[in-house]
Amino acid sequence: MKVFAYSYSNPLFESVPDVAIWGQAVDEMYQDLGGYSNGETASHRHQLEKLLQDCQNEPVAYVLVRRLAELGDSVEAVSDRLQIFETLGITVIALEDADQKGQWMRRSEALQLVQALQQNQQSQRIREGHARNRVKALPPPGKAPYGYRRGKERYTLDRTTAPVVKDFFEHFLLYGSLRGSVRYLQKKYNKKISASTGKRWLTSPVYRGDLAYQTGEIMPDTHPAILSRQEAAQVDRLLRRNSRMAPKTASAPRSLAGLVTCADCQSPMTISKVTATRKTQEYLYLRSVSCPNKPKCRAIPYEQVLDQTIQRICEDLPRAVAELQVPSMDGMKQGLAAQIAAKQAVLQQLPELTTTGILDAETAELRAYKVRSEIAQLQSTLAQLPPVDLKATAQTVSIPEFWLDLSETERRFYFREFIRQIELVRDGKKWALELVFIF
């Protein structure tokens, strides 16, 4: 007696199952693929018809399926095919159905489960509809994101709200502070959003001109972007850098905030402001947040630590970068750009292949969808690379004069590009700094 296996899958949103899923050797494997309709039913099952015919001509012990729903597009169709198998004396084993997993089923035993398939069939049709929209790069269902309107086949810019989102991005790029940008939005436009919403804006592919689907796939360049590719790459780098720090220090006005730690008491150091009585002059100090020592570690003037940090960067950074084995960024970028160009060339060839009849329209659309998804992944990898060469940048920032005209905000940006932590090492009343670089 033979063992047959049958599967039905839709390449729009799932892959063809591997033969290993059956858990045993099968004598014959029958596979149908769903998809577009082209003069016939979209899910016409040629292989299932062949399976039924072979079962009538050969001795078969049982038929393996993943789910009963794969035997038809409706409850009635599934029931009819189970009736045929029962008449032939063939048992059906559904491997994934929760209530009947791994059990032998005849029609009388499966009718109750078949009734429950009705909801599954409806869900399947909805998934197929969404998958076709993805292939055509149509927006997902639902309200358009803030800053856009829903057009006929794509998002279009909302002239009223798009400038608000753009200003939010520009403020974040300038100051690198998520919460500060949220407060700025409320103060200038009276637009109240939470910090989590602001972060979703910063990371959303929609504002970069791409569509993101629940499957995790991204279709690039489907509508006008509010955030350019270069700006998006900078946003990602700022978010990654800020994730290493406490939320409040990420937007602190002082460049050393969140970076200095006392090596003696292992406590992070915060910046304190002191003013003299009846005087407007302010003095800044770095002191340990929770020093357990008695007496406590004394505070250090902020300006002295800042000057010492700049001096140590100029001395230590070139040496640290020289010892680092850094691959050529230009070479990596050129390689990724070449891969993107090759895939874009494939997209340009698809219309001609369709015109000459080598590919039908449905296959060409599915191929274009997959190629665009691959291009989006390559563009994401390219965007994550550092925008400048590390060695060249290290040479520039190692010149003491470079730091003289920078504001505290600008110093904060460069410090966090290179420094993970600054350890303040004490020796009595003397102290020195040790820099821990990110790389």
C-alpha positions, 0 to 999 in steps of 0.5 A, a space after each residue: 500500500 502506498 502513501 501519498 502527500 498533497 499540499 496547496 500553497 500560495 507563493 504570494 505569501 508562503 513558500 512551498 513546503 519541504 518534503 521533510 515536513 511529512 516525517 516519513 517517506 512518501 511514494 508520491 508528492 502532489 503540489 498545487 500553487 495558488 495565485 492569480 486568475 488567468 482565465 481559470 479559477 485562481 486556486 484550480 488544483 490540477 495536482 489534486 485532481 491527479 491525486 484523486 485519479 491515482 488513488 482510484 488506480 493504485 492501492 493507497 493506505 493513506 494521504 498526508 496533508 498539512 491542513 484539511 483546508 488545503 483540499 478545497 476553497 470551501 467547506 463543501 469542496 473539502 467535504 466532497 473530497 473527504 467523501 471520495 477518500 472515504 469511499 475509496 477506503 483511504 484515510 486522510 491524516 492532517 498534520 497541523 490541524 490542532 484538534 486532529 493532529 496526527 490522527 487518522 480521520 475518515 469523513 464522519 470523524 472530520 465533518 465537525 472539523 470541516 465546519 470550523 474551516 469556514 472561518 479559515 477559508 475566509 481568512 485565506 481569501 483576505 490574505 490572498 487579497 492583501 498579498 495581491 496588493 503587496 505585489 502591486 505595491 499598493 498601500 496596506 488597508 487602514 488610515 494613511 499615516 500622519 502627513 499623507 493622504 490616501 490616493 487612488 493607488 498610493 499615498 500622497 503628501 498632505 500639504 497641511 500636515 507633511 511640513 509638521 512631520 518634516 520639521 520634527 525630523 529636522 529638529 531631531 537631526 539638529 539636536 539628536 533628542 527625541 523628547 526634545 523634538 516632541 516638545 518642540 512639536 507641541 510648542 510650535 504646532 500644538 501637535 501633541 504626540 508621545 515619545 513612542 509615537 515620535 520614535 515610530 515616525 523616526 523609524 517608519 519606512 513610510 516617511 522614507 518613501 517605502 511601504 512596510 507590510 505586516 509580513 516584514 517586507 518593504 517595497 521601496 520608492 512607492 510614494 513621495 518621501 518626507 525623509 530623504 535616504 541620507 537623512 534617514 541614515 543619519 536618524 538611524 545612527 542617532 537612534 542607535 547612539 542614543 540607545 546606549 545612554 539613559 533617555 535624559 542624558 541623550 538630550 542633555 545640553 552639556 556635551 559630557 552628560 552621560 559619558 563620565 564615570 568615577 573609576 574610584 566609586 564606580 558611580 556615574 557623574 552628573 553635572 551640577 550648576 553652582 552660582 555665587 550669592 548675588 552674582 550671575 556667574 555660574 560654575 559647573 562641576 561633575 560629581 558622583 551621583 551615588 558615591 558610597 565612599 566616606 568621605 565622598 569623592 570630590 567634585 571636579 570642575 566641568 571645564 577642566 574635564 572638558 579640556 582634558 577630554 579634548 586633549 585625550 581625544 587628540 592623543 588617543 583617537 588616531 592611535 586607536 583607529 590606526 590599530 583598528 582593522 577597518 574594512 574599506 567603506 568605499 569598497 563596501 558601498 560600491 559593492 552594495 551599489 552594484 548589487 542594487 544597480 543589477 537588480 534595478 536592471 532586472 526590473 527594467 527587463 521585465 516589461 520586455 519579457 512580458 511583451 515577448 511572451 517569455 513571462 506572463 503578466 502575473 509572473 512578471 509582477 510577482 518577480 518584480 515584487 521580490 526584486 523590489 523587496 531585495 533592493 529594499 534590503 540592500 538599501 537598508 544595509 547601505 544606509 547603516 554603513 558610516 557615511 564617512 571614512 573613520 580614519 579620515 574623520 579621526 585625523 580631522 577631530 584630532 586637531 585641537 583647533 577643530 574643537 575651539 569653535 564648536 558649540 556644546 551641542 556640536 561637541 556632544 555629537 562628536 563625543 558620542 560618535 567615538 566615545 562610549 565612556 570616560 573614566 575619571 581615575 583619581 590619585 589623591 587630589 590628582 585625577 586623569 581620564 581614560 577614554 573607552 572608545 565605541 570601536 
